[in-house]
Structures are given as C-alpha cells and as structure tokens.
Amino acid sequence: MSLPQAKIPLRADDYLAWEQEQPCRHEYIDGEVFAMSGASDAHGTAALNLAALLRNALRGTPCKPFIADMKVQVAAANSFYYPDILVTCDPRDRTPEASHVKQHPCLIVEVLSPSTEAYDRGNKFAAYRQLEALQEYALVSLEAQRIEIFRRDATGHWVLHPFALDETLELASLDFRCPVAEIFEGVEGE
C-alpha cells in the first residue's frame, strides 16, 4: 500500500508568474493557491460606489485607489490577496516593480459576503494587520448596510469605529468623509 503524496507548497515567485497567465484571480496563502469567485451585483455596486468616491476625493494627491484586480502582498504572512479596494499613498507602490502588486496600503476595504465574512474578519484581518503602512481596515456589510472601520491607534491597537446608514463615514488615513448612504446607493438585496 502506498502513502498519499504530500502537497508541495508553491513558492511566491512561481505563484506570481503563474497568476499572470490565469484567466481568473487566485489568492496565495503561504504556499497554497485559492481561486476567487465572482461577486454579486450588490457587492460590486457597493465596492464601485466607494472606489469612485475615493477616486474623486483623492485626485491631485499622491494617494491612489485600486479596485478588485490589484494584489496586495503581506510578506510577513507569505501571502497575496485581492482586496475589494485598497488605497496606497506610498511612493514605493508607484514604481514599475509595483505595477501588479502593492505592499504599502494605508486603507484596505473588504465588502462582506456570507461565504467570506468570517475569513475577512478573522485570518485575513490578522494577516493585513502585519502591514506596517496599513492604518484602516474597512468592512462593508451589505446585509446590515453599515461599515465598520478598524483604525490603528497611536499605541498600535486596532479600534472599531462603526458607521450606520444614516451617518457620515470618516476615513482618518485619507481625511475622507462621505455619507454612508452614498456607498449603498443602488445596492439591492444580496
């Protein structure tokens, strides 16, 4: 009787080369590759609304938002993720070498879905917290129509700042404000 073959972890460089040739996106977590599923209408609408608001607000600044197709590398976790939105203001993320992968975001946004909510709140957030430049992590709840901002304070602790539908969202890392309702405009049932 033979033993099952051990799975050989994929190296990060091999993943990056392979991922460039793939028709769909894959996240890389410490040697393992996971296919990304498509998003719902509601998910895409909320992400696009917030990304458009951020793009307009950040014009003329060194900060740039990216939506869905930009990878962020968390070197300390040997991982690459595709957040729904990321914003970077760091000049190191504007070099030719950073054209497909950002390493210094100040803001990451994940739009929650039933299949990924626990992971986005748990292991993914634990990985993201290892990014030195990250100041805020936003979770957009389509079901509750609220946004939770986890903001790093001066002592390095992450503090929750919740925003309801009738409130004004504040992103301190970007000096950005907008009505939460604008993010959910046109969002219909998940």
Protein Blocks (a to p, Z undefined) as FASTA:
>chain_A
ZZddddddddfklmmmmmmmpcbdcddeehiacddddddfklmmmmmmmmmmmmmmmgoi
abdcdehjaccddfknopacddfbdcdfbfklmcfklmmbcfbbfbdcddddfklmmmmm
mmmmmmmmmpmklmbdcdddfklopaddddddfkopacdddddfkbccddfklopacdfk
lmmgoiacZZ
